[in-house]
Amino acid sequence: MLMRTGFRRDAYLLFGTYGGFVVYAMTLILGVVFILHGMRPRFNVPKGWKPDGSKPGSYLFFAKIVEVSPTDWANSFLNADKDELLSGYVKNSVLETYLIAQKIVPKIKWLKRGVTLFQVSTIILAMLLPLVVGTLALVPEPSEQRQQAEQQEMVPPAKSSANSQAQPKGHELRLGSQPPVTQNQSGKTK
């Protein structure tokens, strides 16, 4: 509508502001999605990793600890030889550290992408704020635009004699008389 009424600058300013906000919102939302995807819990558990009878599959990993009963978990420490317990603990620690390192690579990749999108959205916001201020300051309210457009479209009336202008009955002006009192839309008299 602004383009048709001759307010091209205002239309471009509004389109730029709204378009900038859409780009800002999309980069911000994508950044959040990427970060949440990177932070979501995921476990790299080998398929053959099973408990050994009543002994847990791991002394460290929660999912393998709860696969055995609490009694078997406690007995795996109490009934084990000191060297066997130490060797099992070190073996679990080394294996699980490597499994954690494997899952960190994709997590970091998604987190980097999300942080980059946050940075881009912040730059877009920094450019968008002056645009919003300019839009608020320069673009008139829709009612003002409509009035300005109507005034531009109006053709000035042709000059004619006072006798040719018809007055409604009962509102004739007489020499030396006051114009008739009328009420405007708010009910106040003019």
C-alpha positions as CSV (number, residue, x, y, z in Angstrom):
1,M,0.0,0.0,0.0
2,L,2.8,2.4,0.8
3,M,4.4,1.9,-2.7
4,R,1.0,2.7,-4.4
5,T,0.5,5.8,-2.3
6,G,3.9,7.3,-3.2
7,F,5.7,6.6,0.1
8,R,8.6,4.6,-1.4
9,R,11.2,5.6,1.2
10,D,8.8,4.7,4.0
11,A,8.0,1.3,2.4
12,Y,11.7,0.5,1.9
13,L,12.4,1.4,5.5
14,L,9.5,-0.8,6.8
15,F,10.5,-3.7,4.6
16,G,14.1,-3.4,5.7
17,T,13.1,-3.3,9.3
18,Y,10.7,-6.2,9.2
19,G,13.1,-8.2,6.9
20,G,16.0,-7.5,9.3
21,F,14.0,-8.7,12.2
22,V,13.1,-11.9,10.4
23,V,16.7,-12.6,9.6
24,Y,17.7,-11.8,13.2
25,A,15.1,-14.1,14.6
26,M,16.0,-16.9,12.3
27,T,19.7,-16.8,13.1
28,L,18.9,-16.6,16.8
29,I,16.5,-19.6,16.6
30,L,18.9,-21.6,14.6
31,G,21.7,-20.8,17.0
32,V,19.6,-22.1,19.9
33,V,18.6,-25.3,18.0
34,F,22.3,-26.0,17.2
35,I,23.4,-25.4,20.7
36,L,20.6,-27.6,22.2
37,H,21.5,-30.3,19.7
38,G,25.1,-30.1,20.6
39,M,24.4,-30.3,24.3
40,R,21.8,-33.1,24.2
41,P,23.0,-36.2,26.0
42,R,24.3,-39.0,23.8
43,F,26.3,-42.0,24.8
44,N,28.8,-44.0,22.8
45,V,28.3,-47.5,24.2
46,P,29.9,-50.4,22.4
47,K,27.4,-53.2,21.5
48,G,29.4,-56.0,23.2
49,W,29.7,-54.2,26.6
50,K,27.7,-56.5,28.9
51,P,27.9,-57.3,32.6
52,D,30.1,-60.3,33.5
53,G,27.7,-62.4,35.5
54,S,27.0,-60.5,38.8
55,K,29.9,-58.2,38.1
56,P,29.0,-54.8,36.5
57,G,30.2,-54.0,33.0
58,S,31.8,-50.8,34.4
59,Y,32.8,-49.4,37.7
60,L,32.3,-45.9,36.4
61,F,29.4,-45.7,33.8
62,F,26.0,-45.3,35.4
63,A,24.1,-47.4,32.7
64,K,26.4,-50.4,33.3
65,I,26.3,-50.0,37.1
66,V,22.5,-50.2,37.3
67,E,22.4,-53.3,35.1
68,V,23.3,-55.3,38.2
69,S,21.6,-55.4,41.6
70,P,22.8,-53.1,44.4
71,T,24.1,-56.2,46.3
72,D,26.1,-57.4,43.2
73,W,27.5,-53.8,42.8
74,A,28.7,-53.8,46.4
75,N,30.1,-57.3,46.3
76,S,32.1,-56.4,43.2
77,F,34.2,-54.2,45.4
78,L,34.1,-56.3,48.6
79,N,34.9,-59.7,47.0
80,A,37.4,-58.6,44.5
81,D,41.2,-58.8,44.8
82,K,42.9,-55.5,45.2
83,D,44.9,-55.9,41.9
84,E,41.8,-57.1,40.0
85,L,39.8,-54.2,41.3
86,L,42.5,-51.7,40.4
87,S,43.0,-53.2,36.9
88,G,39.3,-53.2,36.2
89,Y,38.9,-49.6,37.4
90,V,41.8,-48.4,35.2
91,K,40.5,-50.4,32.2
92,N,37.1,-48.8,32.6
93,S,38.6,-45.4,33.1
94,V,40.7,-45.6,29.9
95,L,37.9,-47.1,27.8
96,E,35.3,-44.6,28.9
97,T,37.7,-41.6,28.6
98,Y,38.2,-42.6,24.9
99,L,34.4,-43.0,24.4
100,I,33.8,-39.6,25.8
101,A,36.5,-38.1,23.6
102,Q,34.7,-39.7,20.6
103,K,31.4,-38.1,21.4
104,I,32.9,-34.7,22.1
105,V,33.9,-34.1,18.5
106,P,30.3,-33.8,17.1
107,K,29.2,-31.9,20.2
108,I,31.9,-29.2,19.7
109,K,31.0,-29.0,16.0
110,W,27.3,-28.2,16.7
111,L,28.2,-25.9,19.6
112,K,30.6,-23.9,17.4
113,R,27.9,-23.5,14.7
114,G,25.4,-22.3,17.3
115,V,27.8,-19.8,18.9
116,T,28.7,-18.5,15.4
117,L,25.0,-18.0,14.7
118,F,24.6,-16.2,18.0
119,Q,27.4,-13.8,17.1
120,V,25.8,-13.2,13.6
121,S,22.5,-12.5,15.2
122,T,24.1,-10.0,17.6
123,I,25.7,-8.2,14.7
124,I,22.3,-8.2,12.9
125,L,20.6,-6.8,16.0
126,A,23.3,-4.1,16.3
127,M,22.4,-3.0,12.7
128,L,18.7,-3.5,13.2
129,L,18.3,-1.2,16.2
130,P,19.2,2.1,14.4
131,L,16.9,0.9,11.6
132,V,14.0,0.5,14.0
133,V,14.7,4.0,15.5
134,G,14.8,5.5,12.0
135,T,11.6,3.7,11.1
136,L,9.8,5.0,14.3
137,A,11.1,8.5,13.7
138,L,10.5,8.8,9.9
139,V,7.5,6.6,9.0
140,P,4.2,8.3,9.9
141,E,1.4,6.5,11.5
142,P,-1.0,4.8,9.1
143,S,-3.8,7.4,9.6
144,E,-1.3,10.2,8.9
145,Q,-0.2,8.4,5.7
146,R,-3.8,7.9,4.6
147,Q,-4.5,11.6,5.1
148,Q,-1.4,12.6,3.2
149,A,-2.2,10.3,0.4
150,E,-5.8,11.6,0.2
151,Q,-4.5,15.2,0.1
152,Q,-2.1,14.3,-2.7
153,E,-4.9,12.7,-4.7
154,M,-7.4,15.6,-4.3
155,V,-7.7,17.9,-7.2
156,P,-8.0,21.5,-6.2
157,P,-11.5,22.8,-6.8
158,A,-12.1,25.0,-9.9
159,K,-12.7,28.7,-9.2
160,S,-16.3,29.7,-9.6
161,S,-18.5,32.6,-8.5
162,A,-20.1,32.6,-5.2
163,N,-23.6,32.4,-6.8
164,S,-22.8,29.1,-8.4
165,Q,-21.9,27.3,-5.2
166,A,-25.0,25.7,-3.8
167,Q,-25.7,25.8,-0.1
168,P,-28.0,23.3,1.6
169,K,-31.4,24.7,2.5
170,G,-31.4,26.4,5.8
171,H,-27.7,27.3,5.7
172,E,-27.7,30.3,3.5
173,L,-25.2,33.0,4.6
174,R,-26.5,36.5,4.8
175,L,-24.4,39.6,4.8
176,G,-23.3,40.5,8.3
177,S,-24.6,37.2,9.8
178,Q,-22.6,34.6,11.5
179,P,-22.1,31.1,9.9
180,P,-24.4,28.5,11.3
181,V,-23.3,26.6,14.3
182,T,-22.7,22.9,13.6
183,Q,-21.5,20.0,15.7
184,N,-18.5,18.0,14.8
185,Q,-18.1,14.2,15.4
186,S,-17.1,14.5,19.0
187,G,-20.3,16.5,19.8
188,K,-18.6,19.8,20.4
189,T,-19.9,22.9,18.7
190,K,-17.9,24.8,16.2
